[in-house]
Amino acid sequence: MTAANGLLFAGFHILLPTLPIYVASLGASGSEIGLIAGIFGYSAIFIRLFTDTGVRAFGKKTCLYAGLLFSLLATAGYALLDSVGAIVAARVIHGFGFGLSTTFAAALVADVIPASRRGEGIGYFGLGSTIAMALAPAFGLVLLSDISPWALFIASGVATLAALLAAHQDRTAEREPALPVPAVHLSFRNRLYEAGTGVPAILTILFGAAYGSVNTFIAMMAAEAGISSAGLFFIVGTVFIFLSRPFGGRLLDRYGAFAVVIPGALLYCVALALILAAGSLPMLLTASVFYGLGAGLLL
């Protein structure tokens, strides 16, 4: 499941810094590029409102497979469609797939991690996606600039297909509840959030706004600033995410969430300040060190 999750993230992160550049080449305006970047997140959130219904009707693994198939279909759509409106539609489908896949991959893994080491276990599970975050964006930029958009979309599709095949190799039985769970009608409020999760949800939204902005637009920003080899930002940053995630997981298990969240947020603020001031590759890579440490702890 760690491999499947990593490959899913590879298929996604190959496109994260490159899709805005590609749609700009099709003549998309700045607002249309923002829509294509943002609609993905909204659709990923929307589909999660129905995960309870899906898991009751089909089970976690079937929902995971459905999400991976949606992601694969969307990747094919990017390659075959060349209008901004059609790419927006494909982006919505991709958001559905990514929302389902990431939710149920994590749920299946959480079933087998001992409760006393959950922070550490989730930290190790996240290393699959962390490696993808290091390699995939830089690889995607090379494919788009040196080969063609088709090569970019084929690579994303192959990674997503490999994620589906890897997930199919998981033979761990889904954990069943000790007692049958009666069907319960959930109010709209309870579909949006579970009591007690408000603060973590708000923190995730705030972090996601910064994290998504950096990951989506750092390549375009570097190009405007005349900074070459911007793909190194992801590689250096993810090395430090890789280092900080297992450490952060152990810190969480021992001292609680805010012992990880507060230093992570401060480190990430330093990264954002350095990105704003970056006018050269060394400064951008210095920012990526703080980006990796802060993001690793917050993730």
BELUR-V252525 format. One record per pair of residues at least 4 apart in sequence whose C-alpha atoms are under 6 Angstrom apart, sorted by the first residue. I is the first residue (numbers start at 1). GAP is how many residues later the second one is. D is the distance in whole Angstrom. If there is no record, write none. Layout:
i->I gap->GAP d->D
i->I gap->GAP d->D
This chain:
i->1 gap->4 d->6
i->1 gap->166 d->6
i->2 gap->123 d->5
i->2 gap->126 d->5
i->3 gap->125 d->6
i->4 gap->159 d->4
i->4 gap->162 d->5
i->4 gap->163 d->5
i->6 gap->122 d->4
i->6 gap->123 d->4
i->6 gap->126 d->6
i->7 gap->152 d->5
i->7 gap->156 d->5
i->8 gap->152 d->5
i->8 gap->155 d->5
i->9 gap->4 d->6
i->9 gap->120 d->5
i->9 gap->123 d->6
i->10 gap->4 d->6
i->10 gap->122 d->5
i->10 gap->126 d->5
i->11 gap->145 d->4
i->11 gap->148 d->5
i->11 gap->149 d->5
i->13 gap->123 d->6
i->13 gap->124 d->5
i->14 gap->122 d->5
i->14 gap->123 d->5
i->14 gap->126 d->5
i->15 gap->4 d->5
i->16 gap->200 d->5
i->17 gap->199 d->5
i->17 gap->202 d->6
i->20 gap->13 d->6
i->23 gap->5 d->6
i->24 gap->4 d->5
i->28 gap->4 d->6
i->34 gap->4 d->6
i->35 gap->4 d->6
i->36 gap->52 d->5
i->40 gap->51 d->6
i->40 gap->52 d->5
i->40 gap->55 d->5
i->43 gap->49 d->6
i->43 gap->52 d->5
i->43 gap->53 d->6
i->44 gap->51 d->4
i->44 gap->52 d->5
i->44 gap->55 d->4
i->47 gap->49 d->6
i->49 gap->142 d->6
i->54 gap->4 d->6
i->55 gap->4 d->4
i->55 gap->5 d->5
i->58 gap->4 d->6
i->60 gap->44 d->6
i->64 gap->37 d->5
i->64 gap->40 d->5
i->67 gap->30 d->4
i->67 gap->33 d->5
i->67 gap->34 d->5
i->68 gap->29 d->6
i->68 gap->33 d->6
i->70 gap->27 d->5
i->71 gap->23 d->5
i->71 gap->26 d->5
i->72 gap->85 d->6
i->72 gap->88 d->6
i->74 gap->16 d->5
i->74 gap->19 d->6
i->74 gap->20 d->5
i->75 gap->82 d->6
i->77 gap->4 d->6
i->77 gap->13 d->6
i->78 gap->9 d->6
i->79 gap->74 d->6
i->87 gap->4 d->6
i->95 gap->4 d->6
i->97 gap->4 d->6
i->98 gap->4 d->6
i->101 gap->4 d->6
i->104 gap->4 d->6
i->113 gap->5 d->6
i->117 gap->4 d->6
i->118 gap->4 d->6
i->119 gap->130 d->4
i->119 gap->134 d->6
i->120 gap->126 d->6
i->120 gap->129 d->4
i->120 gap->130 d->5
i->123 gap->122 d->5
i->123 gap->123 d->5
i->123 gap->126 d->5
i->124 gap->122 d->6
i->132 gap->4 d->5
i->134 gap->100 d->5
i->134 gap->101 d->4
i->134 gap->104 d->5
i->136 gap->4 d->6
i->138 gap->93 d->4
i->142 gap->4 d->6
i->143 gap->4 d->5
i->143 gap->9 d->5
i->144 gap->4 d->5
i->144 gap->5 d->5
i->144 gap->8 d->6
i->186 gap->4 d->6
i->190 gap->4 d->6
i->204 gap->4 d->6
i->207 gap->4 d->6
i->208 gap->4 d->6
i->212 gap->4 d->6
i->213 gap->4 d->6
i->214 gap->4 d->5
i->222 gap->5 d->5
i->223 gap->4 d->6
i->227 gap->53 d->6
i->227 gap->54 d->6
i->233 gap->4 d->6
i->233 gap->52 d->6
i->233 gap->55 d->6
i->234 gap->4 d->6
i->237 gap->51 d->4
i->237 gap->52 d->5
i->237 gap->54 d->6
i->237 gap->55 d->4
i->238 gap->4 d->6
i->238 gap->54 d->6
i->240 gap->52 d->5
i->240 gap->53 d->5
i->241 gap->4 d->6
i->241 gap->51 d->4
i->241 gap->52 d->5
i->241 gap->55 d->4
i->244 gap->4 d->6
i->244 gap->49 d->6
i->244 gap->52 d->5
i->245 gap->51 d->5
i->245 gap->52 d->6
i->248 gap->49 d->5
i->251 gap->4 d->6
i->252 gap->4 d->5
i->252 gap->5 d->5
i->258 gap->4 d->6
i->260 gap->37 d->6
i->261 gap->4 d->6
i->261 gap->37 d->6
i->264 gap->30 d->4
i->264 gap->33 d->5
i->264 gap->34 d->5
i->267 gap->23 d->6
i->267 gap->27 d->5
i->268 gap->23 d->5
i->268 gap->26 d->5
i->271 gap->16 d->5
i->271 gap->19 d->5
i->271 gap->20 d->5
i->274 gap->4 d->6
i->274 gap->13 d->5
i->275 gap->12 d->6
i->278 gap->5 d->5
i->278 gap->6 d->5
i->288 gap->4 d->6
i->290 gap->4 d->6
i->291 gap->4 d->6
i->292 gap->4 d->6
i->295 gap->4 d->6
